[in-house]
Amino acid sequence: MKKLINFQILSLIVVFTFGFRGNDDDPKNNISAELMKGYVQFLADDSMEGRLPGTNGDKLTQEFISGYFEDFGLIPMGDNGTYVQEFKMSYRQSKGDDSPKIEVTTGNVLGMLEGTDPELKDEVIVIGAHHDHVGHGEYGALDRSKIGEIHNGADDNASGTSGVIELARVFSGANEKTKRSILFMTFGGEEAGLLGSSYFVKSDKFRELNIVAMLNMDMIGMLRDEKLTINGTGTSPIWEDLLNEINKNYNLTLSFSKPGIGPSDHSSFYLSDVPVLHIFTGLHSYYHRPSDTPEKLNYDGMVQVTSFVYDIAKHIANANEKPEFTKTEDKEQKMGNIKVTVGIIPDYAENESGLQISGVKKGSPAELGGLKGGDIITKFAGKTVKDIYDFTNILIDLNPEDKVECEVIRNGEKEVLTIIVKGR
């Protein structure tokens, strides 16, 4: 099987090398839905068994990405002249807190495109995405009845990984290179707690580089109604004006969220005082389930999103000044175990009225209680909800079978629902 998969890697490299160089008059126009679909189909194939860290599928994922980076002529930035920065991690299986820890070795994949300006090339922009997923649901599975089945992780995050590969191809193939350097990077261990990005920002490699911005693509494969969420817009005063200016060429509906801390790898960079953006097309009912498979993705939408990120990166890479870093107001979460589930699918974009949801999980307390996609939760269990942090803090204090009131805004009108929360 490994020899077959490595042959597939070689075949894909040959295909794009000789067939997809495109027209360099506008490199962004060379971003290819066909290629991105091919990357996703490989990464989210059953043979990769969910890209769980430490497995053969994880190793093949690293080889796959490294092979492209080598073909693009990127400078290896991993260990010992390779593209891979190895690290050790451990996790507990979904069987419970008393299950034994499993220790494995995994890695980040790093390749550098050096800038052309004698001074600015020492400033580095990271374009990143995590390449791991949750295997057979060893951890992170949201449907416990499906633990043991392959969780392919097409949107989460073969989509973002494909965006990194494609941007590396387009930037490296352009005749006119950027003034600043670009570090193309994919992370391992994100699903176990942002472990790969956390390891990187604590490593000597991070200290050696002058990283001035980080663009994170996590779940970019489900663009719906032209709506794109961008988190971290408060981490630099330039972000929102820049994004709105770029969007004049796209006419997307942009939803901004200012905090630099969120459930993906940009958080590690923000906590190291780097301006960040997280580009995200939203949660869906396939998230962390075996049903997150390649045929469900919007590949034309992925081209739009990846092109948008290209424009952001190109602007930063050629601007006279680097983005200024600013701290955001990041809420603290309570420490404690959440014993209950509600089954909402949060939107994650900022909404002044409360926590907007994009949907509910089938058969969940949310669905049974009457919550619907588009609802804005303003109160839960008698407490005000402004965002996902308020909501999860409330859940910590609840027990299975608690009956709570849920106040929502639906179509501009206030409604009060009754939700009976269930045990996790």
Secondary structure, 3 states (H helix, E strand, C coil): CHHHHHHHHHHHHHHHHHHCCCCCCCHHHHCCHHHHHHHHHHHCCHHHHHHCCCCHHHHHHHHHHHHHHHHCCCEECCHHHCCEEEEEEEEECCCCCCCCEEEEEEEEEEEEECCCCCCHHHEEEEEEEECCCCCCCCCCCCCHHHCCCCCCCHHHHHHHHHHHHHHHHHHHHCCCCCCCEEEEEEECCCCCCCHHHHHHHCCHHHHHCEEEEEEEECCCCCCECCEEEEECHHHCCCHHHHHHHHHHHCCCEEEEECCCCCCCCHHHHHCCCCCEEEEECCCCCCCCCCCCCHHHCCHHHHHHHHHHHHHHHHHHHHCCCCCCCCCCCCCCCCCCCCCEECCEEECCCCCCCCEEEEEECCCCHHHHHCCCCCCEEEEECCEECCCHHHHHHHHHCCCCCCEEEEEEEECCEEEEEEEECEEC
